[in-house]
């Protein structure tokens, strides 16, 4: 969802809903949202205990950063944590995705092939992310990856030429 400000700037927000009896119900805005900055691009860890998301909230490295927040067994949220300098830069980090023990995301703040590139790091974030390489990245903006579970087959979103749209 998004909220417009008096300046016309639109801030993104993340909501949660529950699947009950074949229907989505009990929609609620997450407590990590704020009317003064955007919060978006959510991805939940496989065990459901950590939510990763993107935000341009104050106190980050610059642009938009990727953050995490722990969820307890009752679905309550812990403290929001910036993923740190091994992931975030003064540029924009966005579109997180988890595949196995690897964490993928797009960035325009790291050396790459052009525009946004996809980067990858171990899920512990103990080492700096590396460029995912030329199979995924081009001189265009390459940003959102997703993989089939337990597979090396997946997709990447891009504005490269040659597709149906351009």
Secondary structure by P-SEA (a helix, b strand, c coil): ccccccccbbbbbbbbbbbccccccbbbbbcccccccccccccccccccccccccccccccccbbbbbbbbccccccccccccccccccccccccccccccbbbbccccccccccbbbbbbccccccccccccccccccccccbbbbccccccccccccccccccc
